[in-house]
């Protein structure tokens, strides 16, 4: 298999196997007018298997979304064929419009214009709670 290197853009590496398509959808990478490579089930010394996404364009990446989906992935910023920066992600303290509250009595299910806001309440167990009704995301 041959996947070209990128000149300017991003390599999202160490993605938990199986999560690349979720990231692809959440970051709306299908809307880009550039090459995007998704590599699934690549060999990894650390985890056995991993996914990788290569984006051949400098774009705005929502690191909070990435950190929520997979806080263990890394974002390599590539410029002129060289990695100039590596960003390690963590769970964000707050996410906005990344997940939907499943509580049918939550105000967000009635007032559709409200942002879906969740706050991290338990970092160890990765628990987020809805700002409005306190329902937890699992």
C-alpha positions as CSV (number, residue, x, y, z in Angstrom):
1,X,0.0,0.0,0.0
2,X,1.3,3.4,-0.9
3,X,0.0,6.6,0.6
4,X,1.9,9.7,-0.3
5,X,3.4,12.1,2.3
6,X,1.8,15.4,2.7
7,X,3.4,18.8,2.1
8,X,1.3,21.0,4.3
9,X,-1.5,19.9,6.6
10,X,-2.1,17.5,9.4
11,X,-1.5,13.9,10.4
12,X,-3.9,12.7,13.1
13,X,-2.1,9.7,14.5
14,X,-2.6,7.1,17.3
15,X,-6.4,7.2,16.8
16,X,-8.0,4.3,18.6
17,X,-8.8,1.6,16.0
18,X,-12.3,2.1,14.6
19,X,-12.6,5.8,15.4
20,X,-11.3,7.4,12.2
21,X,-14.6,7.6,10.5
22,X,-16.2,9.2,13.5
23,X,-13.5,11.9,13.4
24,X,-13.9,12.2,9.6
25,X,-17.6,12.9,10.1
26,X,-17.3,15.2,13.2
27,X,-14.6,17.4,11.5
28,X,-16.6,17.5,8.2
29,X,-13.6,16.4,6.3
30,X,-15.8,15.3,3.4
31,X,-16.4,19.0,2.7
32,X,-12.7,19.6,2.0
33,X,-11.4,20.1,-1.5
34,X,-8.1,18.3,-0.8
35,X,-6.7,14.8,-0.3
36,X,-7.7,13.1,2.9
37,X,-6.3,9.7,3.6
38,X,-7.9,7.4,6.2
39,X,-5.8,4.4,7.3
40,X,-7.6,1.9,9.5
41,X,-6.2,-0.9,11.5
42,X,-2.5,0.1,10.9
43,X,0.0,-1.8,13.1
44,X,0.9,-0.1,16.3
45,X,3.6,-1.1,18.8
46,X,1.8,0.6,21.6
47,X,-1.8,-0.6,21.1
48,X,-1.6,-3.3,18.4
49,X,-3.9,-1.5,16.0
50,X,-4.5,2.2,15.3
51,X,-6.2,4.5,12.7
52,X,-4.5,7.4,11.0
53,X,-5.9,10.4,9.1
54,X,-3.8,12.5,6.7
55,X,-5.2,15.9,5.6
56,X,-3.2,17.5,2.8
57,X,-4.3,21.1,3.5
58,X,-3.9,23.6,6.4
59,X,-7.4,23.9,7.9
60,X,-9.0,24.8,11.2
61,X,-9.2,21.6,13.4
62,X,-11.5,21.6,16.4
63,X,-9.2,20.1,19.0
64,X,-12.0,19.9,21.5
65,X,-14.0,17.5,19.3
66,X,-10.9,15.5,18.7
67,X,-10.1,15.3,22.4
68,X,-13.6,14.2,23.2
69,X,-13.6,11.5,20.5
70,X,-10.1,10.2,21.3
71,X,-8.0,12.1,23.9
72,X,-5.1,9.8,23.2
73,X,-4.6,10.7,19.6
74,X,-1.9,13.1,18.5
75,X,-2.1,15.9,15.9
76,X,1.1,16.4,13.8
77,X,1.3,19.7,12.0
78,X,3.2,19.4,8.7
79,X,4.7,22.3,6.9
80,X,7.1,22.0,3.8
81,X,7.2,18.2,4.3
82,X,8.4,18.5,7.9
83,X,6.5,17.9,11.2
84,X,6.8,21.3,12.9
85,X,4.6,20.6,15.9
86,X,3.0,17.7,17.7
87,X,-0.1,18.3,19.8
88,X,-1.1,15.9,22.5
89,X,-4.7,16.0,23.3
90,X,-6.7,15.8,26.5
91,X,-10.3,15.6,27.4
92,X,-11.8,19.1,27.0
93,X,-13.5,20.7,30.0
94,X,-16.5,21.6,27.9
95,X,-17.9,20.4,24.6
96,X,-20.4,22.3,22.5
97,X,-22.5,20.7,19.7
98,X,-20.5,17.6,19.6
99,X,-23.0,15.3,21.3
100,X,-26.7,15.4,21.8
101,X,-28.5,15.1,25.1
102,X,-30.6,11.9,25.2
103,X,-33.0,13.1,27.9
104,X,-36.4,13.7,26.2
105,X,-37.3,16.2,28.9
106,X,-34.2,18.3,28.4
107,X,-34.8,21.8,27.2
108,X,-32.5,21.1,24.2
109,X,-35.0,18.6,22.8
110,X,-37.7,21.3,22.7
111,X,-35.6,24.4,22.0
112,X,-33.6,23.2,19.0
113,X,-31.7,26.5,18.6
114,X,-29.9,25.9,22.0
115,X,-26.4,24.7,21.9
116,X,-25.8,21.2,23.2
117,X,-23.3,21.9,26.0
118,X,-21.7,19.3,28.2
119,X,-19.2,19.8,31.0
120,X,-16.6,17.3,32.1
121,X,-17.5,16.1,35.6
122,X,-15.3,13.0,36.0
123,X,-12.0,13.0,34.1
124,X,-11.0,9.5,35.2
125,X,-14.2,7.9,33.9
126,X,-14.7,10.4,31.0
127,X,-18.1,11.5,32.2
128,X,-19.8,14.6,30.7
129,X,-23.0,16.1,32.0
130,X,-25.6,18.2,30.1
131,X,-25.4,21.9,31.2
132,X,-29.2,22.1,31.3
133,X,-30.5,18.8,32.8
134,X,-27.4,17.1,34.2
135,X,-27.9,14.0,32.2
136,X,-24.6,12.1,31.8
137,X,-23.1,11.1,28.5
138,X,-21.8,7.5,28.4
